[in-house]
Amino acid sequence: MFTTLFLVLVFLGIVLVPVLIAIGIYNSLVSHRNRYKNAFAQIDVQLKRRYDLIPNLVETAKGYMKHERETLEAVIQARNAATSAREHAVADPGSAAAMSELSNAESGLGGVLGRLFALSEAYPDLRSNENMLQLQEELTSTESKVAFARQAYNDAVMHFNNKLEMFPSNFVANIFNFVPATMFEVSDDSEREAVKVEF
């Protein structure tokens, strides 16, 4: 009787322990995946805020920069492209294609915003406009928040990807088709700095 009970317990231990370990690893992978998705949600909040500021910025500049219509339209087009890329990234935050599209759109937007701010230097009334100064401050603040949120996202992605590659979680990740997430990196070295919005 004792031997039978002992054999049953050993058998259950041999079967049950690996199952419990696999469940723990699976739950850990899901937790790490949810962390990087949540971190991207924080980027999304800041990008949306940034994209919402841009039409106000263009409207304020329009009154002063009547001869710079092409630049103003380019800003709006770049903002719309970035908004579309953001929506794709929100749908699949770990996707390499979505992150690449968002990174390229952000580079384009940063470029045209830089051009807008460079042109605005020629308009002293615009530089001293109270609304423009307030938008400048909000955009600068948002740029900093985007950078911090991007860092948190990239950290979460790194932890998730490490988990996918480490033993024994790599076996569980392969069984349940977990795929590596892609970091949100800027595509141009000039984009590694916040947009300069000095007036």
C-alpha positions, 0 to 999 in steps of 0.5 A, a space after each residue: 500500500 505504501 509503495 503504491 502510494 509512493 509510486 503514485 506521488 512520484 508519478 504525479 510529481 514527475 507529471 505535475 511539476 513540469 506542467 506547473 512550471 510550464 504554466 508559470 512560464 506561460 503566465 510570465 510571458 503573457 505578463 511581459 507581453 502585456 507590459 510592453 503593450 501597456 508601455 506602448 499605450 503610454 507612447 500612444 497617449 503622448 503621440 496623440 497629444 502631440 498630433 492634436 497640438 499640430 493643427 493649432 500650431 499651423 492655424 496660429 502660424 497661418 495668420 502670419 506666414 501667408 506666403 509659406 502655404 506649402 510648408 504648412 500643408 506639408 506639416 499637416 500631411 506629415 501629421 496625418 501620415 504619422 497619425 495613420 502610422 500610430 493607428 497601425 502601431 496601436 493595433 499591433 505594438 510589437 510588429 516590426 512593420 508597424 514600428 518601422 512605419 511609425 518611426 519613418 512617419 515620426 522622422 518625416 513629421 520632425 523634419 517638416 516641423 523643423 522646417 516650419 520652426 526655421 521659417 517662423 524665425 523670419 516672422 517676429 510677430 509670430 515669435 512673440 505671439 502668446 498662443 504660439 509661445 504656449 503651443 511651443 511650451 506644450 510641444 516641448 513638454 510633449 516631446 520629452 514625454 514621448 522620449 520617456 515613454 519610448 524608453 519605457 516601451 523599449 525597456 519592456 520590449 527588451 525584457 519580453 524578448 530576453 524572456 523569449 530567448 532564455 531557457 526554459 521559457 524559449 520552449 514554452 514561447 515556441 510552443 505557444 507562438 510568442 514572437 519577438 517584439 520590435 523596439 520603437 527606435 528613431 530612424 534618423 540620428 537627427 531625430 534622436 533630439 527633440 524638435 527645437 521649437 525656439 521662437 
